[in-house]
Amino acid sequence: MTLELSVVDAFTDRPFAGNPAAVAVVETFPGDGWMQNVAREMNLAETAFVVPRPDGDFDLRWFTPTVEVDLCGHATLAAAHVLGGTARFHTRSGVLSCGPGPGGRIDMRFPADPPVESARPERPELPGLVWYGRGRSDALAVLGEAAAVRALVPDLAAIAALGTRALIVTAPGDRPGADMVSRVFGPNAGIPEDPVTGSAHCTLAGYWCDRLGQSSLVGEQASPRGGTVWMRRDGDGVVLGGHAVTVSQVRLLV
């Protein structure tokens, strides 16, 4: 069997930035173990498998190098990009609709995941922590300054002990055009630091839209690769927007 994959840098308009995802469009889903092995072989934050449906929609599943996940923003953006920019995906988290957005972006409608304030953990140490809460999947730590987010050295063992998919660390933005800055650490998903995390912005939008009194925001994810996510509230959902660039084609001989 030969498998063709496209590697796409998502939430960026230039190669070698944003978050890379591998996308395979297949007739039917292979076995779960086989897809997990492919994701491990690709060794990217996410590998997406897309299956066309008779009604013109698509089924979509996402795998990190270690687990299958319920929701992934950057690999959904990458898949929509591979399919031409417009697609409806049926996933574990419901139907995700993607289409053209302003400025050549792709907009994706995702379920909202606003955080609820909860008890602050003793670990990990989070300098300047001003608020702590949890969404369905992730913990959210709000720090007082963007510089503290950028300088944070994560205690991955302590983050894993929180029991969430990931820890989002955020603060008000400190650069032109960015309302807020964030980083995302996901050791429980096999991702020490995720370059750009679309699904985390479903939680970030819930916090920052209320805090800033805005319905639309621009987020900077301050990983070494960096990326930009546009966010807009849309009823009980969140519209996430971003650019994407195909950087390579991979053929696996398996």
C-alpha positions as a Markdown table, in Angstrom:
| # | Residue | x | y | z |
|---|---|---|---|---|
| 1 | Met | 0.0 | 0.0 | 0.0 |
| 2 | Thr | 1.2 | 3.5 | -0.9 |
| 3 | Leu | 0.0 | 6.5 | 1.1 |
| 4 | Glu | 0.3 | 10.1 | -0.1 |
| 5 | Leu | 0.3 | 12.9 | 2.4 |
| 6 | Ser | 0.5 | 16.7 | 2.1 |
| 7 | Val | 2.4 | 18.5 | 4.8 |
| 8 | Val | 0.8 | 21.9 | 5.4 |
| 9 | Asp | 2.0 | 24.8 | 7.7 |
| 10 | Ala | -1.2 | 26.1 | 9.3 |
| 11 | Phe | -2.0 | 29.5 | 10.8 |
| 12 | Thr | 0.8 | 31.2 | 8.9 |
| 13 | Asp | 1.2 | 32.7 | 5.4 |
| 14 | Arg | 4.8 | 31.7 | 5.0 |
| 15 | Pro | 6.6 | 28.3 | 5.0 |
| 16 | Phe | 8.5 | 27.0 | 8.0 |
| 17 | Ala | 6.3 | 28.8 | 10.5 |
| 18 | Gly | 2.9 | 28.1 | 12.1 |
| 19 | Asn | 2.0 | 24.5 | 12.9 |
| 20 | Pro | 2.7 | 21.7 | 10.4 |
| 21 | Ala | 0.2 | 19.0 | 9.9 |
| 22 | Ala | 0.2 | 16.0 | 7.6 |
| 23 | Val | -3.0 | 15.3 | 5.6 |
| 24 | Ala | -4.0 | 12.1 | 3.9 |
| 25 | Val | -7.1 | 11.8 | 1.8 |
| 26 | Val | -8.1 | 8.2 | 1.7 |
| 27 | Glu | -11.1 | 6.2 | 0.4 |
| 28 | Thr | -11.9 | 4.6 | 3.8 |
| 29 | Phe | -10.2 | 4.9 | 7.2 |
| 30 | Pro | -7.5 | 2.3 | 7.6 |
| 31 | Gly | -7.2 | 0.5 | 11.0 |
| 32 | Asp | -6.8 | 2.7 | 14.1 |
| 33 | Gly | -3.4 | 1.1 | 14.9 |
| 34 | Trp | -2.2 | 1.7 | 11.4 |
| 35 | Met | -3.2 | 5.4 | 11.4 |
| 36 | Gln | -1.5 | 5.8 | 14.8 |
| 37 | Asn | 1.7 | 4.3 | 13.3 |
| 38 | Val | 1.6 | 6.7 | 10.4 |
| 39 | Ala | 1.2 | 9.6 | 12.8 |
| 40 | Arg | 4.1 | 8.4 | 14.9 |
| 41 | Glu | 6.2 | 8.0 | 11.7 |
| 42 | Met | 5.3 | 11.6 | 10.6 |
| 43 | Asn | 6.1 | 12.8 | 14.1 |
| 44 | Leu | 4.2 | 16.1 | 13.7 |
| 45 | Ala | 1.8 | 17.5 | 16.2 |
| 46 | Glu | -1.1 | 16.1 | 14.1 |
| 47 | Thr | -1.7 | 13.8 | 11.2 |
| 48 | Ala | -5.2 | 14.1 | 9.7 |
| 49 | Phe | -7.1 | 11.4 | 7.8 |
| 50 | Val | -9.9 | 12.6 | 5.4 |
| 51 | Val | -12.5 | 10.3 | 3.8 |
| 52 | Pro | -15.0 | 11.7 | 1.2 |
| 53 | Arg | -18.7 | 11.1 | 1.9 |
| 54 | Pro | -21.3 | 10.4 | -0.8 |
| 55 | Asp | -23.1 | 13.7 | 0.1 |
| 56 | Gly | -20.0 | 15.8 | -0.7 |
| 57 | Asp | -19.0 | 16.2 | 2.9 |
| 58 | Phe | -15.9 | 14.5 | 4.5 |
| 59 | Asp | -15.2 | 12.5 | 7.6 |
| 60 | Leu | -12.1 | 13.6 | 9.5 |
| 61 | Arg | -9.9 | 12.1 | 12.2 |
| 62 | Trp | -6.8 | 13.5 | 13.9 |
| 63 | Phe | -3.8 | 11.7 | 15.5 |
| 64 | Thr | -0.9 | 13.0 | 17.4 |
| 65 | Pro | 2.2 | 10.8 | 17.6 |
| 66 | Thr | 0.7 | 9.1 | 20.6 |
| 67 | Val | -3.1 | 9.4 | 20.7 |
| 68 | Glu | -6.2 | 10.1 | 18.7 |
| 69 | Val | -7.8 | 13.5 | 19.7 |
| 70 | Asp | -11.3 | 14.8 | 19.6 |
| 71 | Leu | -10.6 | 18.2 | 18.1 |
| 72 | Cys | -7.7 | 19.8 | 16.3 |
| 73 | Gly | -7.8 | 23.3 | 14.7 |
| 74 | His | -4.6 | 23.4 | 12.8 |
| 75 | Ala | -5.0 | 20.0 | 11.1 |
| 76 | Thr | -8.6 | 20.9 | 10.2 |
| 77 | Leu | -7.3 | 24.1 | 8.6 |
| 78 | Ala | -4.6 | 22.1 | 6.8 |
| 79 | Ala | -7.2 | 19.6 | 5.5 |
| 80 | Ala | -9.5 | 22.4 | 4.3 |
| 81 | His | -6.5 | 23.9 | 2.5 |
| 82 | Val | -5.7 | 20.6 | 0.8 |
| 83 | Leu | -9.3 | 20.4 | -0.4 |
| 84 | Gly | -9.4 | 23.9 | -1.9 |
| 85 | Gly | -10.5 | 25.9 | 1.1 |
| 86 | Thr | -14.2 | 24.8 | 1.4 |
| 87 | Ala | -15.3 | 21.7 | 3.2 |
| 88 | Arg | -17.7 | 20.3 | 5.8 |
| 89 | Phe | -16.1 | 17.8 | 8.1 |
| 90 | His | -17.9 | 15.2 | 10.3 |
| 91 | Thr | -15.8 | 14.6 | 13.4 |
| 92 | Arg | -15.9 | 13.4 | 17.0 |
| 93 | Ser | -16.7 | 17.0 | 17.9 |
| 94 | Gly | -19.6 | 17.4 | 15.5 |
| 95 | Val | -19.7 | 19.1 | 12.1 |
| 96 | Leu | -17.0 | 21.6 | 11.3 |
| 97 | Ser | -17.7 | 24.0 | 8.4 |
| 98 | Cys | -14.8 | 25.7 | 6.6 |
| 99 | Gly | -14.9 | 28.3 | 3.9 |
| 100 | Pro | -13.2 | 31.4 | 2.5 |
| 101 | Gly | -12.5 | 34.3 | 4.9 |
| 102 | Pro | -11.2 | 37.8 | 4.5 |
| 103 | Gly | -7.7 | 38.4 | 3.2 |
| 104 | Gly | -7.3 | 34.9 | 1.7 |
| 105 | Arg | -7.8 | 33.2 | 5.1 |
| 106 | Ile | -9.9 | 30.0 | 5.7 |
| 107 | Asp | -12.6 | 30.4 | 8.3 |
| 108 | Met | -13.7 | 27.4 | 10.4 |
| 109 | Arg | -16.7 | 27.2 | 12.7 |
| 110 | Phe | -15.8 | 25.3 | 15.9 |
| 111 | Pro | -17.7 | 24.7 | 19.1 |
| 112 | Ala | -17.1 | 27.2 | 21.8 |
| 113 | Asp | -15.3 | 26.1 | 24.9 |
| 114 | Pro | -15.3 | 28.9 | 27.5 |
| 115 | Pro | -13.3 | 28.3 | 30.6 |
| 116 | Val | -14.8 | 28.1 | 34.1 |
| 117 | Glu | -12.7 | 29.5 | 37.0 |
| 118 | Ser | -11.3 | 26.8 | 39.3 |
| 119 | Ala | -8.9 | 26.3 | 42.2 |
| 120 | Arg | -5.3 | 27.3 | 41.3 |
| 121 | Pro | -2.9 | 24.4 | 41.4 |
| 122 | Glu | 0.2 | 24.5 | 43.5 |
| 123 | Arg | 2.2 | 23.2 | 40.6 |
| 124 | Pro | 3.3 | 24.1 | 37.9 |
| 125 | Glu | 4.7 | 27.4 | 39.0 |
| 126 | Leu | 3.1 | 30.2 | 37.0 |
| 127 | Pro | 4.8 | 33.6 | 37.7 |
| 128 | Gly | 2.3 | 36.4 | 37.8 |
| 129 | Leu | -0.8 | 34.2 | 37.7 |
| 130 | Val | -4.0 | 36.3 | 37.8 |
| 131 | Trp | -6.7 | 33.8 | 36.8 |
| 132 | Tyr | -7.0 | 30.0 | 36.4 |
| 133 | Gly | -9.8 | 27.9 | 34.9 |
| 134 | Arg | -10.7 | 24.9 | 32.8 |
| 135 | Gly | -12.5 | 24.3 | 29.6 |
| 136 | Arg | -13.7 | 20.9 | 28.4 |
| 137 | Ser | -10.2 | 19.8 | 27.3 |
| 138 | Asp | -7.6 | 22.3 | 28.5 |
| 139 | Ala | -6.6 | 24.3 | 31.6 |
| 140 | Leu | -6.2 | 28.0 | 31.1 |
| 141 | Ala | -3.7 | 30.1 | 33.1 |
| 142 | Val | -3.8 | 33.9 | 32.6 |
| 143 | Leu | -0.6 | 35.8 | 33.5 |
| 144 | Gly | -0.2 | 39.5 | 34.1 |
| 145 | Glu | 2.2 | 40.2 | 31.3 |
| 146 | Ala | 3.1 | 38.8 | 27.8 |
| 147 | Ala | 6.8 | 38.8 | 28.8 |
| 148 | Ala | 6.0 | 36.2 | 31.4 |
| 149 | Val | 4.3 | 34.0 | 28.8 |
| 150 | Arg | 7.2 | 34.3 | 26.4 |
| 151 | Ala | 9.8 | 33.5 | 29.1 |
| 152 | Leu | 8.0 | 30.6 | 30.8 |
| 153 | Val | 10.0 | 27.4 | 31.1 |
| 154 | Pro | 7.4 | 24.7 | 31.4 |
| 155 | Asp | 7.4 | 22.0 | 34.1 |
| 156 | Leu | 6.0 | 19.3 | 31.8 |
| 157 | Ala | 5.7 | 16.7 | 34.6 |
| 158 | Ala | 3.6 | 19.1 | 36.7 |
| 159 | Ile | 1.5 | 20.1 | 33.6 |
| 160 | Ala | 0.8 | 16.4 | 32.8 |
| 161 | Ala | -0.3 | 16.0 | 36.5 |
| 162 | Leu | -3.1 | 18.5 | 35.9 |
| 163 | Gly | -4.9 | 15.7 | 34.0 |
| 164 | Thr | -6.0 | 17.9 | 31.1 |
| 165 | Arg | -5.2 | 17.6 | 27.4 |
| 166 | Ala | -3.0 | 20.7 | 27.6 |
| 167 | Leu | -2.2 | 23.8 | 29.6 |
| 168 | Ile | -2.8 | 27.2 | 27.8 |
| 169 | Val | -0.8 | 30.1 | 29.2 |
| 170 | Thr | -1.9 | 33.5 | 28.1 |
| 171 | Ala | -1.7 | 37.3 | 28.7 |
| 172 | Pro | -2.7 | 40.5 | 27.0 |
| 173 | Gly | -0.9 | 41.1 | 23.7 |
| 174 | Asp | 2.3 | 43.2 | 23.6 |
| 175 | Arg | 2.7 | 43.5 | 19.8 |
| 176 | Pro | 0.8 | 45.6 | 17.2 |
| 177 | Gly | -2.3 | 43.7 | 15.9 |
| 178 | Ala | -2.4 | 41.1 | 18.6 |
| 179 | Asp | -5.1 | 41.3 | 21.3 |
| 180 | Met | -3.6 | 38.4 | 23.3 |
| 181 | Val | -0.6 | 36.1 | 23.4 |
| 182 | Ser | -0.5 | 32.4 | 24.3 |
| 183 | Arg | 1.5 | 29.3 | 24.5 |
| 184 | Val | 0.2 | 25.7 | 24.7 |
| 185 | Phe | 1.8 | 22.7 | 26.4 |
| 186 | Gly | 0.4 | 19.2 | 25.9 |
| 187 | Pro | 2.6 | 16.5 | 27.3 |
| 188 | Asn | -0.5 | 14.2 | 27.9 |
| 189 | Ala | -1.0 | 14.3 | 24.1 |
| 190 | Gly | 2.6 | 13.7 | 23.3 |
| 191 | Ile | 3.2 | 17.4 | 22.4 |
| 192 | Pro | 5.6 | 19.2 | 24.8 |
| 193 | Glu | 4.8 | 22.6 | 23.2 |
| 194 | Asp | 2.4 | 22.9 | 20.3 |
| 195 | Pro | 3.4 | 25.5 | 17.7 |
| 196 | Val | -0.1 | 26.9 | 17.1 |
| 197 | Thr | -3.2 | 25.4 | 18.6 |
| 198 | Gly | -6.5 | 26.3 | 16.9 |
| 199 | Ser | -8.7 | 24.4 | 19.3 |
| 200 | Ala | -7.2 | 26.2 | 22.3 |
| 201 | His | -8.5 | 29.4 | 20.8 |
| 202 | Cys | -12.0 | 28.2 | 21.4 |
| 203 | Thr | -11.2 | 28.6 | 25.1 |
| 204 | Leu | -9.1 | 31.7 | 24.7 |
| 205 | Ala | -11.9 | 33.4 | 22.8 |
| 206 | Gly | -14.3 | 32.7 | 25.6 |
| 207 | Tyr | -12.0 | 34.3 | 28.2 |
| 208 | Trp | -10.7 | 37.3 | 26.2 |
| 209 | Cys | -13.9 | 38.3 | 24.4 |
| 210 | Asp | -15.5 | 38.8 | 27.9 |
| 211 | Arg | -12.4 | 40.4 | 29.4 |
| 212 | Leu | -11.8 | 42.9 | 26.5 |
| 213 | Gly | -15.5 | 43.4 | 25.6 |
| 214 | Gln | -14.9 | 42.5 | 22.0 |
| 215 | Ser | -16.6 | 39.9 | 19.7 |
| 216 | Ser | -13.5 | 39.6 | 17.4 |
| 217 | Leu | -9.9 | 39.1 | 18.4 |
| 218 | Val | -6.5 | 38.3 | 17.0 |
| 219 | Gly | -4.3 | 35.9 | 18.9 |
| 220 | Glu | -0.5 | 35.4 | 18.6 |
| 221 | Gln | 0.8 | 32.0 | 19.7 |
| 222 | Ala | 4.4 | 32.7 | 20.8 |
| 223 | Ser | 6.0 | 29.3 | 20.1 |
| 224 | Pro | 9.4 | 29.3 | 18.4 |
| 225 | Arg | 7.6 | 28.8 | 15.0 |
| 226 | Gly | 4.8 | 31.3 | 15.9 |
| 227 | Gly | 1.4 | 31.8 | 14.3 |
| 228 | Thr | -1.7 | 34.0 | 14.2 |
| 229 | Val | -5.3 | 32.9 | 14.8 |
| 230 | Trp | -8.3 | 35.2 | 14.1 |
| 231 | Met | -11.3 | 34.5 | 16.4 |
| 232 | Arg | -14.9 | 35.6 | 16.2 |
| 233 | Arg | -17.9 | 34.7 | 18.4 |
| 234 | Asp | -20.7 | 33.1 | 16.4 |
| 235 | Gly | -23.7 | 32.2 | 18.5 |
| 236 | Asp | -22.8 | 29.1 | 20.5 |
| 237 | Gly | -19.7 | 28.6 | 18.4 |
| 238 | Val | -16.4 | 30.3 | 17.5 |
| 239 | Val | -15.1 | 31.1 | 14.1 |
| 240 | Leu | -11.3 | 30.6 | 13.8 |
| 241 | Gly | -9.5 | 31.9 | 10.8 |
| 242 | Gly | -6.0 | 31.4 | 9.5 |
| 243 | His | -3.7 | 31.1 | 6.5 |
| 244 | Ala | -2.0 | 27.8 | 5.4 |
| 245 | Val | 0.9 | 26.9 | 3.1 |
| 246 | Thr | 1.7 | 23.5 | 1.6 |
| 247 | Val | 5.4 | 22.8 | 2.0 |
| 248 | Ser | 5.9 | 19.2 | 0.9 |
| 249 | Gln | 4.4 | 16.0 | -0.4 |
| 250 | Val | 5.2 | 12.7 | 1.3 |
| 251 | Arg | 4.8 | 9.1 | -0.1 |
| 252 | Leu | 4.9 | 6.3 | 2.4 |
| 253 | Leu | 5.6 | 2.9 | 1.0 |
| 254 | Val | 3.8 | 0.7 | 3.5 |
